[in-house]
Amino acid sequence: MPYATTDDGVRLYYEEAGSGQPLVFVHEFAGDHRSWEPQMRFFSRHFHCVAFSARGYPPSDVPPADRYSQARARDDVIAVLDHLRFDRAHVVGLSMGGFATLHVGIGHPQRARSLVVAGCGYGAQTGQKEKFVAECEVAAAAIERDTMAKAAQTYAIGPSRVQFQNKDPRGWQVFAAQLREHSTEGSARTLRGVQMQRPSLWELVEEMKRIEAPTLIVTGDEDEPCLEPGLLMKRVIPTSGLVVLPRAGHTLNLEDPDAFNRVVFEFISAVELGRWGKRDPRSVASGILGFGR
């Protein structure tokens, strides 16, 4: 089985397919490397695609509780790039993976050919941090008490997951079954070490203003916790564009794979053609018709 090894000795399992420019997928809390199968099948026709499982998600290693953080999640992406000898890559992340992708753009700008930040923003709004941390602790405790196999039954039908269940019951069943297989210890440690400790997006405004990599922000219009954060990122990242998918929840790449693949492919194609630059400053004005100041 192929593994990349991090600087702190954690082995990260990955799968790859295709050839061409590197394209790396970074999964959400409720996913793993398998969550990107619709994208691996589509994008590997055009790119060298890689999907890996984060630390705490077998077949990757499940290290002790003190080895999880937002910085480690970011650097684990870089460890995969280093292992595969990718100088730069298009990086696509969802939710927890979207946060890691954003932090790659902030902390390792030279490694990102482009960034796709999807479903990013849970707990990131001003005034929501304490509520989010409390919910994460309740979830982590429930996972430890009941095991992931049981806790997944509740997690899989959260307010922004039911859209997937309603649209594609069969696909949702596969997602829910894979979620039940996740490590109890790894899931609880990820909640406490990565999710609960990560900085709010509102704390990262100045850093996001300096992002140079072309950036696409994608969110579903029924993924309420990610709508305002999506607008924030659009407004402060000078190279960003925003796509809002209609009647869509959080698990965007699985819930609406055709729409997700299309917008991401069009974005990456524009980047490859040199057609995705910074926002024209003339579009940022207090007036509407162009006559105001």
ABEGO torsion letter per residue (X at the ends): XBBBBBAAGBBBBBBBBEBEBBBBBBBBAABBAAAAAAAAAAAAAABBBBBBBBBGBOABBBBBAAABBAAAAAAAAAAAAAAAGBABBBBBBBEAAAAAAAAAAAABAAABABBBBBGBGBGABBGAAAAAAAAAAAAAAAAAAAEAAAAAAAAAABAAAAAAAAABAAAAAAAAAAAAABBAAAAAAAAAAAAAABBBAAAAAAAAAABABBBBBBBBAABAAAAAAAAAAAAABAABBBBBBBGBBABAAAABAAAAAAAAAAAAAAAAAGABBBBBAAABBABAAGABX
